[in-house]
Amino acid sequence: MNDERAQAFLPYGRQNIDESDIEAVIAALKGPRITQGPLVDEFEEGLCKYLGAKHATVVCNGTAALHLAYAALDIGPGDEVITTPLTFAATANAARYLGAEVRFADCDPDSGNILPSSVASLIGPKTKAIVAVHLGGLPCDMQELRNIADKHKLWLIEDAAHALGATYRGQRIGSGLSDIATFSFHPVKHLTTGEGGAVLTNNSMIKERLDTLRQHGVERRPEKFANKSPGRWYYEVQELGYNYRLTDIQCALGLSQLEKQPASVKRRREIAERYRARISAGLGRCVSAQRSYDDRQSAYHLFPVLIDFDALGISRDAVMESLERQGIGTQVHYIPVSWQPYYQERYGQPQAQSGVHRYYQRTLSLPMFPCLSDEEVDHVVDSLARALGQQLPAKVAS
């Protein structure tokens, strides 16, 4: 790929770093502490304020956030968690790190989100938690999942890696719709710290456990010591923890990015609205956007379209190749985790799940990031029409 084409290429997602972000990182580098310093607390406080949660624990990546969340709830050998197969493998892998088993529920074929009715059918004596994944930034039906969790006395966890800024019935994802919500700050997400993540909760006891596990299981509070302290230098390792800290350098970037988060989500929704209008106007019944709901607002980490490739007589791979030649990157989110060899070897061939299969067979993620222009959105839709061999849709006014 030559430099001119590389510069014009539109990936499915990318970070947006400006001078204020760079200046914030430089200032942190010049500070007295570049890790375990004051910016960690500031970033956690900023996330709580934005999301409406009581407590945040920032960590080194989104997978660590999931692992820490499960560990803080004492999920382990002999336990089962129920989640969706339409997610990145980390949602399930983090439970397996702790020795728990994973059961995969079916999903809505038009949104890709977990079906509460399918979750209810999988609950058994070993079930300890339900893990909702807000696919692409679209919230799951949290009230139904909360009702099921409460009825069976289960933990409710949100993998909200895609959903920073999303709302369900007017309430921000991460504000307390579940017992714990985890986020990712990978470069393609809503805000980035390079790599990073966070765990949000309104439970002060869970917060204490998260903070202890994040730093090797170390306890420094004298009133919590198991043994008598010989002096002010003393600390105890009271359980097996991890080194999942986030640096002040990364938190400086996160704080700077967080200031721009409201405008970023607003722009993502504008881009999604334009995509929906163009697709609805000209791409016909074989192409549609991910399902939307009146009681929730997506944060649009992704913009998935659903294409009936069989009806159009064209393969998804051929469409992706055509779009790449036109300077557009796409991706499939996701190959169902239950179909992956590791999980097939452990649990056998997955049971037929019509919603999962139907969604996966049709989904394709188009470019979605805040600095995408209206003209670039039009270019993506026009290129998709060409790739599908369809007539170009009429353009909508800016």
C-alpha positions as CSV (number, residue, x, y, z in Angstrom):
1,M,0.0,0.0,0.0
2,N,1.6,3.3,-1.0
3,D,1.7,6.4,1.3
4,E,-1.2,8.2,-0.5
5,R,-3.5,5.2,-0.2
6,A,-2.5,4.6,3.4
7,Q,-3.3,8.2,4.3
8,A,-6.7,8.0,2.7
9,F,-7.6,4.5,4.0
10,L,-10.5,4.5,6.5
11,P,-10.1,1.7,9.1
12,Y,-13.2,0.4,11.0
13,G,-11.9,2.3,14.1
14,R,-9.0,4.4,15.3
15,Q,-7.9,6.7,18.1
16,N,-8.1,10.5,17.9
17,I,-5.2,12.2,19.6
18,D,-4.9,15.9,19.6
19,E,-2.4,18.5,21.0
20,S,-4.1,18.7,24.3
21,D,-3.7,15.0,24.8
22,I,0.0,15.2,23.9
23,E,0.5,18.2,26.3
24,A,-1.2,16.3,29.1
25,V,1.1,13.3,28.7
26,I,4.2,15.6,28.6
27,A,3.1,17.3,31.8
28,A,2.7,13.9,33.5
29,L,6.2,12.8,32.3
30,K,7.6,16.0,33.9
31,G,5.8,15.3,37.2
32,P,7.3,13.8,40.3
33,R,5.6,10.4,40.0
34,I,4.8,8.7,36.7
35,T,3.1,5.8,38.3
36,Q,1.1,5.3,41.5
37,G,0.7,9.0,41.7
38,P,-2.2,11.5,42.0
39,L,-3.5,11.2,38.4
40,V,-4.8,7.7,39.1
41,D,-7.2,9.0,41.7
42,E,-8.1,11.9,39.4
43,F,-8.9,9.7,36.5
44,E,-11.0,7.4,38.7
45,E,-12.9,10.4,40.1
46,G,-13.5,11.7,36.6
47,L,-14.9,8.4,35.4
48,C,-17.2,8.3,38.4
49,K,-18.5,11.8,37.7
50,Y,-19.1,11.1,34.0
51,L,-20.8,7.8,34.5
52,G,-22.6,8.5,37.7
53,A,-21.0,5.7,39.7
54,K,-19.7,5.8,43.2
55,H,-16.4,3.9,42.7
56,A,-13.9,3.3,39.9
57,T,-10.7,1.2,39.8
58,V,-8.5,1.8,36.7
59,V,-6.4,-1.1,35.4
60,C,-3.9,-1.9,32.7
61,N,-6.3,-3.2,30.0
62,G,-9.9,-4.3,29.5
63,T,-9.2,-8.0,30.0
64,A,-7.6,-7.2,33.3
65,A,-10.8,-5.3,34.2
66,L,-12.9,-8.4,33.5
67,H,-10.5,-10.7,35.3
68,L,-10.4,-8.4,38.4
69,A,-14.2,-8.0,38.4
70,Y,-14.7,-11.8,38.4
71,A,-12.0,-12.3,41.0
72,A,-13.5,-9.6,43.3
73,L,-16.8,-11.5,43.2
74,D,-15.0,-14.8,44.1
75,I,-15.9,-16.5,40.9
76,G,-13.8,-19.6,40.6
77,P,-13.7,-23.4,40.3
78,G,-17.1,-24.9,40.6
79,D,-18.9,-21.8,39.4
80,E,-20.5,-21.0,36.1
81,V,-21.1,-17.7,34.3
82,I,-23.6,-17.1,31.6
83,T,-22.6,-14.8,28.8
84,T,-23.0,-14.2,25.1
85,P,-20.8,-15.8,22.4
86,L,-21.0,-12.6,20.3
87,T,-18.1,-10.9,22.1
88,F,-14.4,-10.8,22.1
89,A,-12.9,-13.9,23.7
90,A,-11.7,-12.0,26.8
91,T,-15.3,-11.9,28.2
92,A,-15.2,-15.7,28.6
93,N,-11.4,-16.2,28.9
94,A,-11.3,-14.1,32.1
95,A,-13.7,-16.5,33.8
96,R,-11.6,-19.4,32.7
97,Y,-8.5,-17.8,34.1
98,L,-10.2,-18.3,37.5
99,G,-11.3,-21.9,36.8
100,A,-15.0,-21.1,36.2
101,E,-17.0,-22.6,33.4
102,V,-18.8,-20.6,30.8
103,R,-22.2,-21.1,29.3
104,F,-23.2,-19.3,26.2
105,A,-26.7,-17.9,25.7
106,D,-28.5,-17.1,22.4
107,C,-28.7,-13.6,21.1
108,D,-31.1,-11.3,19.3
109,P,-30.5,-11.8,15.6
110,D,-30.9,-8.1,14.8
111,S,-29.0,-6.5,17.6
112,G,-26.5,-9.2,18.6
113,N,-27.2,-8.7,22.3
114,I,-27.9,-11.5,24.7
115,L,-31.5,-12.7,25.0
116,P,-32.7,-12.7,28.6
117,S,-35.0,-15.6,27.9
118,S,-32.1,-17.7,26.8
119,V,-30.1,-16.7,29.9
120,A,-33.0,-17.8,32.2
121,S,-33.0,-21.3,30.5
122,L,-29.3,-21.9,31.2
123,I,-29.4,-21.1,35.0
124,G,-28.4,-24.0,37.2
125,P,-27.1,-24.8,40.6
126,K,-23.6,-23.7,39.7
127,T,-24.5,-20.4,38.1
128,K,-22.9,-17.5,39.9
129,A,-23.1,-14.6,37.4
130,I,-24.7,-13.2,34.3
131,V,-22.3,-11.2,32.1
132,A,-24.0,-8.8,29.6
133,V,-22.1,-7.4,26.7
134,H,-23.3,-4.2,25.1
135,L,-22.4,-5.1,21.5
136,G,-21.1,-2.2,19.5
137,G,-22.2,0.1,22.3
138,L,-25.9,-0.8,22.2
139,P,-27.2,-1.6,25.8
140,C,-28.7,-4.9,26.5
141,D,-32.1,-5.2,28.2
142,M,-30.7,-4.5,31.6
143,Q,-34.0,-4.5,33.5
144,E,-34.9,-8.0,32.3
145,L,-31.4,-9.2,33.2
146,R,-31.5,-7.5,36.6
147,N,-34.9,-9.2,37.3
148,I,-33.4,-12.6,36.4
149,A,-30.3,-12.0,38.5
150,D,-32.2,-10.9,41.5
151,K,-34.7,-13.8,41.3
152,H,-31.8,-16.4,41.3
153,K,-29.5,-14.4,43.6
154,L,-26.8,-14.0,40.9
155,W,-24.2,-11.3,40.3
156,L,-24.9,-9.2,37.2
157,I,-21.8,-7.9,35.4
158,E,-21.6,-5.6,32.4
159,D,-18.8,-6.0,29.9
160,A,-19.2,-2.4,28.7
161,A,-16.0,-2.2,26.7
162,H,-18.1,-0.8,23.8
163,A,-20.5,1.3,25.8
164,L,-18.8,4.3,27.4
165,G,-21.4,7.0,27.1
166,A,-24.4,4.7,26.2
167,T,-27.6,5.0,28.2
168,Y,-30.4,2.6,29.2
169,R,-33.7,4.3,30.1
170,G,-31.9,7.5,30.7
171,Q,-29.2,6.0,32.9
172,R,-25.6,5.8,31.9
173,I,-24.1,2.4,31.4
174,G,-21.7,2.0,34.3
175,S,-23.8,4.0,36.8
176,G,-25.2,1.0,38.7
177,L,-27.5,-1.0,36.4
178,S,-25.4,-4.0,37.4
179,D,-23.1,-5.0,40.4
180,I,-20.0,-4.3,38.3
181,A,-19.3,-2.8,34.9
182,T,-16.0,-3.0,33.1
183,F,-14.6,-0.8,30.4
184,S,-11.7,-0.8,27.9
185,F,-9.5,2.1,26.9
186,H,-7.8,0.4,23.9
187,P,-7.1,2.8,21.0
188,V,-10.2,1.9,19.0
189,K,-12.5,2.5,22.0
190,H,-14.3,5.8,22.9
191,L,-11.3,7.1,24.9
192,T,-7.8,5.7,25.0
193,T,-5.0,5.4,27.5
194,G,-2.9,3.4,25.0
195,E,-4.0,0.3,26.8
196,G,-6.2,0.4,29.8
197,G,-9.5,-0.4,31.4
198,A,-11.7,0.3,34.4
199,V,-14.1,-1.4,36.8
200,L,-17.0,0.6,38.1
201,T,-19.2,-0.3,41.1
202,N,-21.5,1.3,43.7
203,N,-20.5,-1.3,46.3
204,S,-17.7,0.0,48.7
205,M,-16.7,-3.6,49.7
206,I,-16.2,-4.6,46.1
207,K,-14.2,-1.5,45.5
208,E,-11.8,-2.3,48.4
209,R,-11.4,-5.8,47.0
210,L,-10.7,-4.5,43.5
211,D,-8.0,-2.1,44.8
212,T,-6.3,-4.9,46.8
213,L,-6.3,-7.4,44.0
214,R,-5.0,-4.8,41.5
215,Q,-1.8,-4.4,43.5
216,H,-0.6,-7.9,44.5
217,G,-3.1,-8.4,47.3
218,V,-1.2,-6.0,49.4
219,E,-2.9,-4.6,52.6
220,R,-1.4,-1.4,54.2
221,R,-4.1,-0.5,56.7
222,P,-3.1,-1.4,60.2
223,E,-6.6,-2.1,61.3
224,K,-6.8,-4.9,58.6
225,F,-3.5,-6.6,59.5
226,A,-3.5,-10.3,60.5
227,N,-0.3,-9.8,62.5
228,K,1.0,-7.1,64.8
229,S,2.8,-4.3,62.9
230,P,6.5,-3.9,63.8
231,G,6.6,-0.4,62.3
232,R,5.4,2.1,59.7
233,W,7.1,0.3,56.8
234,Y,5.0,-2.9,57.4
235,Y,2.4,-4.3,54.9
236,E,0.9,-7.7,54.3
237,V,0.1,-9.8,51.3
238,Q,-3.2,-11.3,52.4
239,E,-4.3,-12.9,49.2
240,L,-3.0,-13.7,45.7
241,G,-3.4,-10.5,43.7
242,Y,-2.1,-9.1,40.5
243,N,-0.1,-6.2,39.1
244,Y,-2.8,-4.6,37.1
245,R,-2.0,-0.9,37.8
246,L,-2.4,1.9,35.3
247,T,0.4,4.5,35.2
248,D,0.0,8.3,35.7
249,I,1.2,8.8,32.2
250,Q,-1.8,6.8,30.9
251,C,-4.2,8.4,33.3
252,A,-3.1,11.9,32.1
253,L,-4.1,10.8,28.6
254,G,-7.3,9.3,29.9
255,L,-8.3,12.5,31.7
256,S,-7.6,14.6,28.6
257,Q,-9.6,12.2,26.5
258,L,-12.4,12.1,29.0
259,E,-13.0,15.9,28.7
260,K,-13.8,15.3,25.0
261,Q,-16.0,12.3,25.6
262,P,-19.4,14.0,25.5
263,A,-18.6,15.7,22.1
264,S,-17.1,12.4,20.8
265,V,-20.3,10.4,21.6
266,K,-22.5,13.1,20.1
267,R,-20.5,13.0,16.9
268,R,-20.6,9.2,16.8
269,R,-24.4,9.4,17.0
270,E,-24.5,11.9,14.2
271,I,-22.4,9.6,12.0
272,A,-24.7,6.7,12.9
273,E,-27.8,8.7,12.0
274,R,-26.3,9.6,8.6
275,Y,-25.3,6.0,8.0
276,R,-28.9,4.9,8.8
277,A,-30.4,7.5,6.5
278,R,-28.2,6.6,3.6
279,I,-28.7,2.8,4.1
280,S,-32.4,3.1,4.5
281,A,-32.7,5.4,1.4
282,G,-30.8,3.3,-1.1
283,L,-29.5,-0.1,-0.1
284,G,-32.7,-2.0,-0.1
285,R,-34.2,-4.8,2.0
286,C,-31.0,-6.9,2.1
287,V,-29.0,-4.4,4.1
288,S,-30.0,-2.9,7.5
289,A,-28.3,-1.2,10.4
290,Q,-28.1,-2.9,13.9
291,R,-31.5,-2.9,15.6
292,S,-32.2,0.2,17.7
293,Y,-34.6,0.7,20.7
294,D,-36.6,3.6,22.0
295,D,-35.4,3.1,25.6
296,R,-31.7,3.1,25.0
297,Q,-29.0,5.1,23.2
298,S,-26.0,3.4,21.7
299,A,-22.5,4.9,22.2
300,Y,-21.6,3.5,18.7
301,H,-18.2,2.1,19.4
302,L,-19.0,0.1,16.2
303,F,-21.5,0.6,13.3
304,P,-22.5,-2.9,12.4
305,V,-24.7,-3.4,9.3
306,L,-26.6,-6.7,8.6
307,I,-26.3,-7.9,5.0
308,D,-28.1,-10.8,3.6
309,F,-25.1,-12.1,1.6
310,D,-27.0,-15.3,0.5
311,A,-29.9,-13.3,-0.9
312,L,-27.5,-11.1,-2.8
313,G,-25.4,-14.0,-4.1
314,I,-22.1,-12.6,-2.8
315,S,-19.8,-13.6,-0.1
316,R,-18.8,-11.4,2.9
317,D,-15.2,-11.9,2.1
318,A,-15.7,-10.6,-1.5
319,V,-17.5,-7.5,-0.1
320,M,-14.7,-6.8,2.4
321,E,-12.1,-7.2,-0.4
322,S,-14.0,-4.8,-2.7
323,L,-14.3,-2.3,0.1
324,E,-10.6,-2.6,0.9
325,R,-9.7,-1.8,-2.7
326,Q,-11.8,1.3,-2.4
327,G,-9.9,2.4,0.7
328,I,-12.3,1.2,3.4
329,G,-11.5,-1.2,6.3
330,T,-14.2,-3.4,7.8
331,Q,-14.3,-6.1,10.4
332,V,-16.5,-8.9,11.7
333,H,-17.6,-8.5,15.3
334,Y,-17.4,-11.3,16.3
335,I,-16.7,-14.9,15.4
336,P,-18.8,-16.5,18.2
337,V,-16.6,-17.5,21.1
338,S,-18.3,-20.8,21.5
339,W,-17.2,-21.7,17.9
340,Q,-13.5,-21.2,18.8
341,P,-11.4,-24.3,19.0
342,Y,-10.5,-23.9,22.7
343,Y,-14.2,-23.8,23.7
344,Q,-15.2,-26.5,21.3
345,E,-12.5,-28.8,22.8
346,R,-13.8,-28.0,26.3
347,Y,-17.5,-28.0,25.7
348,G,-18.0,-29.8,22.5
349,Q,-19.8,-28.6,19.4
350,P,-22.0,-25.6,20.4
351,Q,-25.7,-26.2,20.4
352,A,-27.5,-24.6,17.5
353,Q,-28.5,-21.0,18.4
354,S,-30.6,-19.4,15.7
355,G,-30.0,-15.8,16.9
356,V,-26.2,-16.1,17.2
357,H,-26.0,-17.8,13.8
358,R,-28.3,-15.3,12.0
359,Y,-26.5,-12.3,13.4
360,Y,-23.0,-13.6,12.7
361,Q,-23.8,-14.7,9.2
362,R,-24.9,-11.1,8.2
363,T,-22.8,-8.7,10.3
364,L,-20.1,-6.4,9.0
365,S,-18.7,-3.4,10.9
366,L,-18.2,-0.2,8.9
367,P,-15.8,2.6,9.8
368,M,-16.9,4.5,13.0
369,F,-14.8,7.1,14.8
370,P,-15.5,10.7,15.7
371,C,-13.3,12.4,13.2
372,L,-15.1,10.7,10.3
373,S,-16.5,13.4,8.1
374,D,-20.0,13.4,6.4
375,E,-18.3,13.1,3.1
376,E,-16.4,10.0,4.3
377,V,-19.6,8.4,5.5
378,D,-21.1,8.9,2.1
379,H,-18.0,7.5,0.5
380,V,-18.3,4.3,2.7
381,V,-22.0,3.8,1.8
382,D,-21.4,4.5,-1.9
383,S,-18.5,2.0,-1.9
384,L,-20.6,-0.6,-0.1
385,A,-23.3,-0.2,-2.8
386,R,-20.7,-0.8,-5.4
387,A,-19.4,-3.8,-3.6
388,L,-22.9,-5.2,-3.4
389,G,-23.6,-4.5,-7.1
390,Q,-26.4,-2.1,-6.2
391,Q,-27.5,1.2,-7.5
392,L,-25.9,4.1,-5.5
393,P,-28.3,5.6,-2.9
394,A,-29.3,9.2,-3.1
395,K,-27.3,11.4,-0.8
396,V,-28.8,13.1,2.2
397,A,-28.3,16.7,3.1
398,S,-25.5,17.6,5.5
